[in-house]
């Protein structure tokens, strides 16, 4: 499949056909959260779809503002022998 390079402000843009977007499971109506890693290998431009959210972002969403790793209070009982803290 061929595409053309177009001017976009001071940069250039490549139009990605809808068939390719569908193959990548990209919603053509919502590009806000889609990112790509871009590399050049010889004369090839390689675009790789980034993971939508990092593991940290997913964990932070689950925390709902709580501490992700809260300190847990454990009752170890009374010191025995010379155990003193």
MARNU-234840 format. One record per residue: x, y, z of N, C-alpha, C in turn; residue in one letter. Coordinates in Angstrom, 2 decimals. Atoms other than C-alpha are relative to their C-alpha. Example, Ala and Ser with C-alpha at 12.3 -4.5 7.8 and 13.67 -1.06 7.14 Angstrom:
2
<node><n_c1>0.89</n_c1><n_c2>-1.19</n_c2><n_c3>0.00</n_c3><ca_c1>12.30</ca_c1><ca_c2>-4.50</ca_c2><ca_c3>7.80</ca_c3><c_c1>0.90</c_c1><c_c2>1.20</c_c2><c_c3>0.00</c_c3><residu>A</residu></node>
<node><n_c1>-0.82</n_c1><n_c2>-1.19</n_c2><n_c3>-0.06</n_c3><ca_c1>13.67</ca_c1><ca_c2>-1.06</ca_c2><ca_c3>7.14</ca_c3><c_c1>-0.77</c_c1><c_c2>1.09</c_c2><c_c3>0.73</c_c3><residu>S</residu></node>
//
This chain:
85
<node><n_c1>0.86</n_c1><n_c2>-1.17</n_c2><n_c3>0.00</n_c3><ca_c1>0.00</ca_c1><ca_c2>0.00</ca_c2><ca_c3>0.00</ca_c3><c_c1>0.90</c_c1><c_c2>1.24</c_c2><c_c3>0.00</c_c3><residu>X</residu></node>
<node><n_c1>-0.78</n_c1><n_c2>-1.23</n_c2><n_c3>0.11</n_c3><ca_c1>1.39</ca_c1><ca_c2>3.42</ca_c2><ca_c3>-0.93</ca_c3><c_c1>-0.73</c_c1><c_c2>1.17</c_c2><c_c3>0.65</c_c3><residu>X</residu></node>
<node><n_c1>0.56</n_c1><n_c2>-1.23</n_c2><n_c3>-0.54</n_c3><ca_c1>0.88</ca_c1><ca_c2>6.80</ca_c2><ca_c3>0.70</ca_c3><c_c1>0.94</c_c1><c_c2>1.14</c_c2><c_c3>-0.36</c_c3><residu>X</residu></node>
<node><n_c1>-0.81</n_c1><n_c2>-1.17</n_c2><n_c3>0.35</n_c3><ca_c1>2.19</ca_c1><ca_c2>10.33</ca_c2><ca_c3>0.17</ca_c3><c_c1>0.40</c_c1><c_c2>0.78</c_c2><c_c3>1.23</c_c3><residu>X</residu></node>
<node><n_c1>-0.48</n_c1><n_c2>-0.91</n_c2><n_c3>-1.03</n_c3><ca_c1>4.18</ca_c1><ca_c2>12.70</ca_c2><ca_c3>2.32</ca_c3><c_c1>-0.56</c_c1><c_c2>1.38</c_c2><c_c3>-0.30</c_c3><residu>X</residu></node>
<node><n_c1>0.62</n_c1><n_c2>-1.31</n_c2><n_c3>0.18</n_c3><ca_c1>2.39</ca_c1><ca_c2>16.03</ca_c2><ca_c3>2.83</ca_c3><c_c1>0.59</c_c1><c_c2>1.00</c_c2><c_c3>0.99</c_c3><residu>X</residu></node>
<node><n_c1>-0.46</n_c1><n_c2>-1.05</n_c2><n_c3>-0.90</n_c3><ca_c1>3.39</ca_c1><ca_c2>19.36</ca_c2><ca_c3>4.38</ca_c3><c_c1>-1.06</c_c1><c_c2>0.25</c_c2><c_c3>1.06</c_c3><residu>X</residu></node>
<node><n_c1>0.90</n_c1><n_c2>-0.27</n_c2><n_c3>-1.12</n_c3><ca_c1>1.88</ca_c1><ca_c2>20.04</ca_c2><ca_c3>7.81</ca_c3><c_c1>0.70</c_c1><c_c2>1.02</c_c2><c_c3>0.89</c_c3><residu>X</residu></node>
<node><n_c1>-0.71</n_c1><n_c2>-1.07</n_c2><n_c3>-0.71</n_c3><ca_c1>3.01</ca_c1><ca_c2>23.41</ca_c2><ca_c3>9.19</ca_c3><c_c1>1.46</c_c1><c_c2>-0.04</c_c2><c_c3>-0.39</c_c3><residu>X</residu></node>
<node><n_c1>-1.44</n_c1><n_c2>0.10</n_c2><n_c3>0.26</n_c3><ca_c1>6.80</ca_c1><ca_c2>23.24</ca_c2><ca_c3>9.53</ca_c3><c_c1>0.46</c_c1><c_c2>-1.45</c_c2><c_c3>-0.06</c_c3><residu>X</residu></node>
<node><n_c1>-0.33</n_c1><n_c2>1.42</n_c2><n_c3>-0.01</n_c3><ca_c1>6.67</ca_c1><ca_c2>19.44</ca_c2><ca_c3>9.60</ca_c3><c_c1>-0.57</c_c1><c_c2>-0.68</c_c2><c_c3>-1.24</c_c3><residu>X</residu></node>
<node><n_c1>0.58</n_c1><n_c2>0.79</n_c2><n_c3>1.08</n_c3><ca_c1>5.59</ca_c1><ca_c2>16.65</ca_c2><ca_c3>7.28</ca_c3><c_c1>-0.95</c_c1><c_c2>-1.03</c_c2><c_c3>0.62</c_c3><residu>X</residu></node>
<node><n_c1>0.98</n_c1><n_c2>0.97</n_c2><n_c3>-0.49</n_c3><ca_c1>2.69</ca_c1><ca_c2>14.21</ca_c2><ca_c3>7.62</ca_c3><c_c1>-0.16</c_c1><c_c2>-1.12</c_c2><c_c3>-1.01</c_c3><residu>X</residu></node>
<node><n_c1>0.32</n_c1><n_c2>1.15</n_c2><n_c3>0.84</n_c3><ca_c1>1.91</ca_c1><ca_c2>10.77</ca_c2><ca_c3>6.29</ca_c3><c_c1>-1.42</c_c1><c_c2>-0.42</c_c2><c_c3>0.33</c_c3><residu>X</residu></node>
<node><n_c1>1.39</n_c1><n_c2>0.42</n_c2><n_c3>-0.21</n_c3><ca_c1>-1.72</ca_c1><ca_c2>9.80</ca_c2><ca_c3>5.82</ca_c3><c_c1>-0.01</c_c1><c_c2>-1.52</c_c2><c_c3>0.14</c_c3><residu>X</residu></node>
<node><n_c1>0.11</n_c1><n_c2>1.44</n_c2><n_c3>-0.23</n_c3><ca_c1>-2.46</ca_c1><ca_c2>6.36</ca_c2><ca_c3>7.27</ca_c3><c_c1>-1.41</c_c1><c_c2>-0.44</c_c2><c_c3>-0.39</c_c3><residu>X</residu></node>
<node><n_c1>1.32</n_c1><n_c2>0.43</n_c2><n_c3>0.47</n_c3><ca_c1>-5.30</ca_c1><ca_c2>4.62</ca_c2><ca_c3>5.42</ca_c3><c_c1>-0.82</c_c1><c_c2>-0.70</c_c2><c_c3>1.10</c_c3><residu>X</residu></node>
<node><n_c1>0.91</n_c1><n_c2>0.57</n_c2><n_c3>-0.99</n_c3><ca_c1>-8.35</ca_c1><ca_c2>3.46</ca_c2><ca_c3>7.39</ca_c3><c_c1>0.22</c_c1><c_c2>-1.50</c_c2><c_c3>0.16</c_c3><residu>X</residu></node>
<node><n_c1>-0.22</n_c1><n_c2>1.45</n_c2><n_c3>-0.06</n_c3><ca_c1>-7.61</ca_c1><ca_c2>-0.19</ca_c2><ca_c3>6.54</ca_c3><c_c1>1.18</c_c1><c_c2>-0.33</c_c2><c_c3>0.93</c_c3><residu>X</residu></node>
<node><n_c1>-1.16</n_c1><n_c2>0.21</n_c2><n_c3>-0.87</n_c3><ca_c1>-4.23</ca_c1><ca_c2>0.08</ca_c2><ca_c3>8.30</ca_c3><c_c1>-0.37</c_c1><c_c2>0.30</c_c2><c_c3>1.44</c_c3><residu>X</residu></node>
<node><n_c1>0.44</n_c1><n_c2>-0.34</n_c2><n_c3>-1.35</n_c3><ca_c1>-5.80</ca_c1><ca_c2>1.80</ca_c2><ca_c3>11.32</ca_c3><c_c1>-0.83</c_c1><c_c2>-1.13</c_c2><c_c3>0.59</c_c3><residu>X</residu></node>
<node><n_c1>0.83</n_c1><n_c2>1.11</n_c2><n_c3>-0.48</n_c3><ca_c1>-8.35</ca_c1><ca_c2>-1.01</ca_c2><ca_c3>11.60</ca_c3><c_c1>0.86</c_c1><c_c2>-1.22</c_c2><c_c3>0.32</c_c3><residu>X</residu></node>
<node><n_c1>-0.89</n_c1><n_c2>1.13</n_c2><n_c3>-0.24</n_c3><ca_c1>-5.58</ca_c1><ca_c2>-3.61</ca_c2><ca_c3>11.35</ca_c3><c_c1>0.77</c_c1><c_c2>0.18</c_c2><c_c3>1.31</c_c3><residu>X</residu></node>
<node><n_c1>-0.69</n_c1><n_c2>-0.31</n_c2><n_c3>-1.25</n_c3><ca_c1>-3.84</ca_c1><ca_c2>-1.87</ca_c2><ca_c3>14.28</ca_c3><c_c1>-0.97</c_c1><c_c2>0.20</c_c2><c_c3>1.17</c_c3><residu>X</residu></node>
<node><n_c1>1.06</n_c1><n_c2>-0.21</n_c2><n_c3>-1.01</n_c3><ca_c1>-7.15</ca_c1><ca_c2>-1.66</ca_c2><ca_c3>16.23</ca_c3><c_c1>0.00</c_c1><c_c2>1.43</c_c2><c_c3>0.52</c_c3><residu>X</residu></node>
<node><n_c1>0.02</n_c1><n_c2>-1.42</n_c2><n_c3>-0.36</n_c3><ca_c1>-7.03</ca_c1><ca_c2>2.15</ca_c2><ca_c3>16.21</ca_c3><c_c1>-1.33</c_c1><c_c2>0.59</c_c2><c_c3>-0.44</c_c3><residu>X</residu></node>
<node><n_c1>1.28</n_c1><n_c2>-0.65</n_c2><n_c3>0.28</n_c3><ca_c1>-10.33</ca_c1><ca_c2>4.03</ca_c2><ca_c3>16.42</ca_c3><c_c1>0.28</c_c1><c_c2>1.26</c_c2><c_c3>-0.81</c_c3><residu>X</residu></node>
<node><n_c1>-0.28</n_c1><n_c2>-1.14</n_c2><n_c3>0.87</n_c3><ca_c1>-10.26</ca_c1><ca_c2>6.48</ca_c2><ca_c3>13.51</ca_c3><c_c1>-0.69</c_c1><c_c2>1.28</c_c2><c_c3>0.45</c_c3><residu>X</residu></node>
<node><n_c1>0.67</n_c1><n_c2>-1.19</n_c2><n_c3>-0.53</n_c3><ca_c1>-12.49</ca_c1><ca_c2>8.88</ca_c2><ca_c3>15.50</ca_c3><c_c1>0.66</c_c1><c_c2>0.54</c_c2><c_c3>1.25</c_c3><residu>X</residu></node>
<node><n_c1>-0.63</n_c1><n_c2>-0.43</n_c2><n_c3>-1.24</n_c3><ca_c1>-10.19</ca_c1><ca_c2>9.15</ca_c2><ca_c3>18.53</ca_c3><c_c1>1.50</c_c1><c_c2>-0.25</c_c2><c_c3>-0.06</c_c3><residu>X</residu></node>
<node><n_c1>-1.46</n_c1><n_c2>0.12</n_c2><n_c3>0.09</n_c3><ca_c1>-6.48</ca_c1><ca_c2>9.83</ca_c2><ca_c3>18.06</ca_c3><c_c1>0.70</c_c1><c_c2>0.59</c_c2><c_c3>1.21</c_c3><residu>X</residu></node>
<node><n_c1>-0.61</n_c1><n_c2>-0.71</n_c2><n_c3>-1.12</n_c3><ca_c1>-5.91</ca_c1><ca_c2>11.62</ca_c2><ca_c3>21.39</ca_c3><c_c1>0.99</c_c1><c_c2>-0.84</c_c2><c_c3>0.79</c_c3><residu>X</residu></node>
<node><n_c1>-0.85</n_c1><n_c2>0.82</n_c2><n_c3>-0.86</n_c3><ca_c1>-4.35</ca_c1><ca_c2>8.68</ca_c2><ca_c3>23.23</ca_c3><c_c1>0.90</c_c1><c_c2>-0.95</c_c2><c_c3>-0.78</c_c3><residu>X</residu></node>
<node><n_c1>-0.80</n_c1><n_c2>0.89</n_c2><n_c3>0.83</n_c3><ca_c1>-2.50</ca_c1><ca_c2>7.05</ca_c2><ca_c3>20.33</ca_c3><c_c1>1.38</c_c1><c_c2>0.61</c_c2><c_c3>-0.21</c_c3><residu>X</residu></node>
<node><n_c1>-1.38</n_c1><n_c2>-0.45</n_c2><n_c3>0.20</n_c3><ca_c1>1.30</ca_c1><ca_c2>7.34</ca_c2><ca_c3>20.25</ca_c3><c_c1>0.79</c_c1><c_c2>-1.10</c_c2><c_c3>-0.70</c_c3><residu>X</residu></node>
<node><n_c1>-0.87</n_c1><n_c2>0.93</n_c2><n_c3>0.70</n_c3><ca_c1>3.99</ca_c1><ca_c2>5.72</ca_c2><ca_c3>18.14</ca_c3><c_c1>1.45</c_c1><c_c2>0.28</c_c2><c_c3>0.35</c_c3><residu>X</residu></node>
<node><n_c1>-1.45</n_c1><n_c2>-0.15</n_c2><n_c3>-0.02</n_c3><ca_c1>7.70</ca_c1><ca_c2>5.11</ca_c2><ca_c3>18.54</ca_c3><c_c1>0.42</c_c1><c_c2>0.03</c_c2><c_c3>-1.46</c_c3><residu>X</residu></node>
<node><n_c1>-0.42</n_c1><n_c2>-0.15</n_c2><n_c3>1.38</n_c3><ca_c1>9.48</ca_c1><ca_c2>6.18</ca_c2><ca_c3>15.37</ca_c3><c_c1>1.51</c_c1><c_c2>-0.19</c_c2><c_c3>-0.07</c_c3><residu>X</residu></node>
<node><n_c1>-1.43</n_c1><n_c2>0.27</n_c2><n_c3>0.21</n_c3><ca_c1>12.86</ca_c1><ca_c2>4.82</ca_c2><ca_c3>14.21</ca_c3><c_c1>0.30</c_c1><c_c2>-0.01</c_c2><c_c3>-1.48</c_c3><residu>X</residu></node>
<node><n_c1>-0.46</n_c1><n_c2>0.11</n_c2><n_c3>1.38</n_c3><ca_c1>14.87</ca_c1><ca_c2>4.97</ca_c2><ca_c3>11.02</ca_c3><c_c1>1.01</c_c1><c_c2>-1.14</c_c2><c_c3>-0.05</c_c3><residu>X</residu></node>
<node><n_c1>-0.92</n_c1><n_c2>1.11</n_c2><n_c3>0.22</n_c3><ca_c1>16.56</ca_c1><ca_c2>1.76</ca_c2><ca_c3>9.87</ca_c3><c_c1>0.37</c_c1><c_c2>-0.01</c_c2><c_c3>-1.47</c_c3><residu>X</residu></node>
<node><n_c1>-0.42</n_c1><n_c2>-0.12</n_c2><n_c3>1.40</n_c3><ca_c1>18.55</ca_c1><ca_c2>2.36</ca_c2><ca_c3>6.71</ca_c3><c_c1>-0.88</c_c1><c_c2>1.01</c_c2><c_c3>-0.69</c_c3><residu>X</residu></node>
<node><n_c1>0.91</n_c1><n_c2>-0.90</n_c2><n_c3>0.71</n_c3><ca_c1>16.05</ca_c1><ca_c2>3.84</ca_c2><ca_c3>4.27</ca_c3><c_c1>-1.46</c_c1><c_c2>-0.24</c_c2><c_c3>0.39</c_c3><residu>X</residu></node>
<node><n_c1>1.36</n_c1><n_c2>0.31</n_c2><n_c3>-0.45</n_c3><ca_c1>13.01</ca_c1><ca_c2>2.58</ca_c2><ca_c3>6.23</ca_c3><c_c1>-0.38</c_c1><c_c2>0.85</c_c2><c_c3>1.20</c_c3><residu>X</residu></node>
<node><n_c1>0.59</n_c1><n_c2>-0.68</n_c2><n_c3>-1.15</n_c3><ca_c1>10.82</ca_c1><ca_c2>4.60</ca_c2><ca_c3>8.57</ca_c3><c_c1>-0.88</c_c1><c_c2>-1.02</c_c2><c_c3>0.70</c_c3><residu>X</residu></node>
<node><n_c1>0.72</n_c1><n_c2>1.02</n_c2><n_c3>-0.75</n_c3><ca_c1>9.54</ca_c1><ca_c2>2.26</ca_c2><ca_c3>11.28</ca_c3><c_c1>-0.86</c_c1><c_c2>0.68</c_c2><c_c3>1.06</c_c3><residu>X</residu></node>
<node><n_c1>0.93</n_c1><n_c2>-0.49</n_c2><n_c3>-1.02</n_c3><ca_c1>6.44</ca_c1><ca_c2>3.22</ca_c2><ca_c3>13.31</ca_c3><c_c1>-0.50</c_c1><c_c2>-1.20</c_c2><c_c3>0.79</c_c3><residu>X</residu></node>
<node><n_c1>0.52</n_c1><n_c2>1.06</n_c2><n_c3>-0.85</n_c3><ca_c1>5.54</ca_c1><ca_c2>1.03</ca_c2><ca_c3>16.28</ca_c3><c_c1>-0.98</c_c1><c_c2>0.62</c_c2><c_c3>0.98</c_c3><residu>X</residu></node>
<node><n_c1>1.03</n_c1><n_c2>-0.49</n_c2><n_c3>-0.91</n_c3><ca_c1>2.34</ca_c1><ca_c2>1.59</ca_c2><ca_c3>18.21</ca_c3><c_c1>0.46</c_c1><c_c2>-0.22</c_c2><c_c3>1.44</c_c3><residu>X</residu></node>
<node><n_c1>-0.38</n_c1><n_c2>0.11</n_c2><n_c3>-1.40</n_c3><ca_c1>3.14</ca_c1><ca_c2>2.35</ca_c2><ca_c3>21.84</ca_c3><c_c1>-1.10</c_c1><c_c2>-0.71</c_c2><c_c3>0.77</c_c3><residu>X</residu></node>
<node><n_c1>1.00</n_c1><n_c2>0.56</n_c2><n_c3>-0.91</n_c3><ca_c1>1.44</ca_c1><ca_c2>0.47</ca_c2><ca_c3>24.64</ca_c3><c_c1>-0.89</c_c1><c_c2>1.15</c_c2><c_c3>0.44</c_c3><residu>X</residu></node>
<node><n_c1>0.93</n_c1><n_c2>-1.10</n_c2><n_c3>-0.28</n_c3><ca_c1>-1.68</ca_c1><ca_c2>2.49</ca_c2><ca_c3>25.38</ca_c3><c_c1>0.28</c_c1><c_c2>0.65</c_c2><c_c3>1.34</c_c3><residu>X</residu></node>
<node><n_c1>-0.32</n_c1><n_c2>-0.55</n_c2><n_c3>-1.32</n_c3><ca_c1>-0.84</ca_c1><ca_c2>2.92</ca_c2><ca_c3>29.06</ca_c3><c_c1>1.11</c_c1><c_c2>-0.83</c_c2><c_c3>0.61</c_c3><residu>X</residu></node>
<node><n_c1>-1.06</n_c1><n_c2>0.73</n_c2><n_c3>-0.67</n_c3><ca_c1>2.22</ca_c1><ca_c2>2.02</ca_c2><ca_c3>31.06</ca_c3><c_c1>-0.56</c_c1><c_c2>-0.74</c_c2><c_c3>1.20</c_c3><residu>X</residu></node>
<node><n_c1>0.44</n_c1><n_c2>0.75</n_c2><n_c3>-1.18</n_c3><ca_c1>1.98</ca_c1><ca_c2>-0.42</ca_c2><ca_c3>33.93</ca_c3><c_c1>-0.18</c_c1><c_c2>0.94</c_c2><c_c3>1.18</c_c3><residu>X</residu></node>
<node><n_c1>0.13</n_c1><n_c2>-0.96</n_c2><n_c3>-1.10</n_c3><ca_c1>2.54</ca_c1><ca_c2>2.49</ca_c2><ca_c3>36.32</ca_c3><c_c1>-1.31</c_c1><c_c2>0.78</c_c2><c_c3>-0.12</c_c3><residu>X</residu></node>
<node><n_c1>1.25</n_c1><n_c2>-0.74</n_c2><n_c3>0.20</n_c3><ca_c1>-0.36</ca_c1><ca_c2>4.44</ca_c2><ca_c3>34.79</ca_c3><c_c1>-1.22</c_c1><c_c2>-0.86</c_c2><c_c3>0.36</c_c3><residu>X</residu></node>
<node><n_c1>1.10</n_c1><n_c2>0.89</n_c2><n_c3>-0.34</n_c3><ca_c1>-2.65</ca_c1><ca_c2>1.42</ca_c2><ca_c3>35.11</ca_c3><c_c1>-0.10</c_c1><c_c2>-0.18</c_c2><c_c3>1.51</c_c3><residu>X</residu></node>
<node><n_c1>-0.01</n_c1><n_c2>0.15</n_c2><n_c3>-1.45</n_c3><ca_c1>-1.59</ca_c1><ca_c2>0.93</ca_c2><ca_c3>38.75</ca_c3><c_c1>-0.49</c_c1><c_c2>1.26</c_c2><c_c3>0.68</c_c3><residu>X</residu></node>
<node><n_c1>0.42</n_c1><n_c2>-1.27</n_c2><n_c3>-0.58</n_c3><ca_c1>-2.08</ca_c1><ca_c2>4.63</ca_c2><ca_c3>39.51</ca_c3><c_c1>-1.51</c_c1><c_c2>0.20</c_c2><c_c3>-0.14</c_c3><residu>X</residu></node>
<node><n_c1>1.46</n_c1><n_c2>-0.11</n_c2><n_c3>0.18</n_c3><ca_c1>-5.62</ca_c1><ca_c2>4.51</ca_c2><ca_c3>38.08</ca_c3><c_c1>-0.74</c_c1><c_c2>-0.86</c_c2><c_c3>1.01</c_c3><residu>X</residu></node>
<node><n_c1>0.65</n_c1><n_c2>0.90</n_c2><n_c3>-0.95</n_c3><ca_c1>-6.48</ca_c1><ca_c2>1.57</ca_c2><ca_c3>40.32</ca_c3><c_c1>0.06</c_c1><c_c2>0.54</c_c2><c_c3>1.42</c_c3><residu>X</residu></node>
<node><n_c1>-0.19</n_c1><n_c2>-0.47</n_c2><n_c3>-1.37</n_c3><ca_c1>-5.21</ca_c1><ca_c2>3.38</ca_c2><ca_c3>43.42</ca_c3><c_c1>-1.06</c_c1><c_c2>1.02</c_c2><c_c3>0.41</c_c3><residu>X</residu></node>
<node><n_c1>1.03</n_c1><n_c2>-1.01</n_c2><n_c3>-0.25</n_c3><ca_c1>-7.91</ca_c1><ca_c2>6.09</ca_c2><ca_c3>43.13</ca_c3><c_c1>0.46</c_c1><c_c2>1.02</c_c2><c_c3>1.04</c_c3><residu>X</residu></node>
<node><n_c1>-0.53</n_c1><n_c2>-1.03</n_c2><n_c3>-0.89</n_c3><ca_c1>-5.68</ca_c1><ca_c2>8.58</ca_c2><ca_c3>44.96</ca_c3><c_c1>0.56</c_c1><c_c2>-0.53</c_c2><c_c3>1.30</c_c3><residu>X</residu></node>
<node><n_c1>-0.55</n_c1><n_c2>0.58</n_c2><n_c3>-1.21</n_c3><ca_c1>-4.73</ca_c1><ca_c2>6.17</ca_c2><ca_c3>47.74</ca_c3><c_c1>1.49</c_c1><c_c2>-0.25</c_c2><c_c3>-0.21</c_c3><residu>X</residu></node>
<node><n_c1>-1.41</n_c1><n_c2>0.35</n_c2><n_c3>0.13</n_c3><ca_c1>-1.12</ca_c1><ca_c2>5.33</ca_c2><ca_c3>48.49</ca_c3><c_c1>0.08</c_c1><c_c2>-1.35</c_c2><c_c3>-0.69</c_c3><residu>X</residu></node>
<node><n_c1>-0.13</n_c1><n_c2>1.23</n_c2><n_c3>0.77</n_c3><ca_c1>0.00</ca_c1><ca_c2>2.64</ca_c2><ca_c3>46.09</ca_c3><c_c1>0.60</c_c1><c_c2>-1.11</c_c2><c_c3>0.87</c_c3><residu>X</residu></node>
<node><n_c1>-0.64</n_c1><n_c2>0.99</n_c2><n_c3>-0.85</n_c3><ca_c1>2.17</ca_c1><ca_c2>0.89</ca_c2><ca_c3>48.69</ca_c3><c_c1>-0.08</c_c1><c_c2>0.46</c_c2><c_c3>1.45</c_c3><residu>X</residu></node>
<node><n_c1>0.13</n_c1><n_c2>-0.50</n_c2><n_c3>-1.36</n_c3><ca_c1>0.79</ca_c1><ca_c2>1.79</ca_c2><ca_c3>52.13</ca_c3><c_c1>0.75</c_c1><c_c2>-0.88</c_c2><c_c3>0.99</c_c3><residu>X</residu></node>
<node><n_c1>-0.66</n_c1><n_c2>0.77</n_c2><n_c3>-1.05</n_c3><ca_c1>2.67</ca_c1><ca_c2>0.77</ca_c2><ca_c3>55.26</ca_c3><c_c1>-1.08</c_c1><c_c2>-0.77</c_c2><c_c3>0.75</c_c3><residu>X</residu></node>
<node><n_c1>0.95</n_c1><n_c2>0.85</n_c2><n_c3>-0.70</n_c3><ca_c1>0.90</ca_c1><ca_c2>-2.10</ca_c2><ca_c3>56.94</ca_c3><c_c1>0.47</c_c1><c_c2>-0.16</c_c2><c_c3>1.44</c_c3><residu>X</residu></node>
<node><n_c1>-0.33</n_c1><n_c2>0.16</n_c2><n_c3>-1.41</n_c3><ca_c1>0.81</ca_c1><ca_c2>-2.16</ca_c2><ca_c3>60.72</ca_c3><c_c1>-0.17</c_c1><c_c2>-1.46</c_c2><c_c3>0.38</c_c3><residu>X</residu></node>
<node><n_c1>0.04</n_c1><n_c2>1.39</n_c2><n_c3>-0.42</n_c3><ca_c1>1.66</ca_c1><ca_c2>-5.60</ca_c2><ca_c3>62.08</ca_c3><c_c1>0.30</c_c1><c_c2>-0.06</c_c2><c_c3>1.48</c_c3><residu>X</residu></node>
<node><n_c1>-0.23</n_c1><n_c2>0.19</n_c2><n_c3>-1.43</n_c3><ca_c1>1.37</ca_c1><ca_c2>-6.52</ca_c2><ca_c3>65.74</ca_c3><c_c1>0.85</c_c1><c_c2>-1.25</c_c2><c_c3>0.18</c_c3><residu>X</residu></node>
<node><n_c1>-0.93</n_c1><n_c2>1.11</n_c2><n_c3>-0.17</n_c3><ca_c1>4.42</ca_c1><ca_c2>-8.66</ca_c2><ca_c3>66.43</ca_c3><c_c1>0.00</c_c1><c_c2>-0.54</c_c2><c_c3>1.43</c_c3><residu>X</residu></node>
<node><n_c1>0.05</n_c1><n_c2>0.44</n_c2><n_c3>-1.39</n_c3><ca_c1>3.54</ca_c1><ca_c2>-9.08</ca_c2><ca_c3>70.12</ca_c3><c_c1>1.07</c_c1><c_c2>0.71</c_c2><c_c3>0.82</c_c3><residu>X</residu></node>
<node><n_c1>-0.97</n_c1><n_c2>-0.61</n_c2><n_c3>-0.91</n_c3><ca_c1>5.69</ca_c1><ca_c2>-8.15</ca_c2><ca_c3>73.11</ca_c3><c_c1>1.39</c_c1><c_c2>-0.56</c_c2><c_c3>-0.28</c_c3><residu>X</residu></node>
<node><n_c1>-1.37</n_c1><n_c2>0.50</n_c2><n_c3>0.17</n_c3><ca_c1>9.49</ca_c1><ca_c2>-8.38</ca_c2><ca_c3>72.92</ca_c3><c_c1>0.27</c_c1><c_c2>-1.20</c_c2><c_c3>0.91</c_c3><residu>X</residu></node>
<node><n_c1>-0.37</n_c1><n_c2>1.19</n_c2><n_c3>-0.78</n_c3><ca_c1>10.92</ca_c1><ca_c2>-11.68</ca_c2><ca_c3>74.12</ca_c3><c_c1>1.51</c_c1><c_c2>0.04</c_c2><c_c3>0.21</c_c3><residu>X</residu></node>
<node><n_c1>-1.42</n_c1><n_c2>0.00</n_c2><n_c3>-0.32</n_c3><ca_c1>14.29</ca_c1><ca_c2>-11.89</ca_c2><ca_c3>75.85</ca_c3><c_c1>0.57</c_c1><c_c2>1.39</c_c2><c_c3>-0.14</c_c3><residu>X</residu></node>
<node><n_c1>-0.68</n_c1><n_c2>-1.29</n_c2><n_c3>0.15</n_c3><ca_c1>16.62</ca_c1><ca_c2>-9.07</ca_c2><ca_c3>74.76</ca_c3><c_c1>-0.47</c_c1><c_c2>0.77</c_c2><c_c3>-1.24</c_c3><residu>X</residu></node>
<node><n_c1>0.53</n_c1><n_c2>-0.73</n_c2><n_c3>1.16</n_c3><ca_c1>14.47</ca_c1><ca_c2>-7.95</ca_c2><ca_c3>71.80</ca_c3><c_c1>-0.54</c_c1><c_c2>1.34</c_c2><c_c3>0.45</c_c3><residu>X</residu></node>
<node><n_c1>0.48</n_c1><n_c2>-1.35</n_c2><n_c3>-0.29</n_c3><ca_c1>14.05</ca_c1><ca_c2>-4.21</ca_c2><ca_c3>72.13</ca_c3><c_c1>0.20</c_c1><c_c2>0.85</c_c2><c_c3>-1.25</c_c3><residu>X</residu></node>
<node><n_c1>-0.09</n_c1><n_c2>-0.87</n_c2><n_c3>1.17</n_c3><ca_c1>13.36</ca_c1><ca_c2>-1.71</ca_c2><ca_c3>69.37</ca_c3><c_c1>0.04</c_c1><c_c2>1.42</c_c2><c_c3>0.42</c_c3><residu>X</residu></node>
//
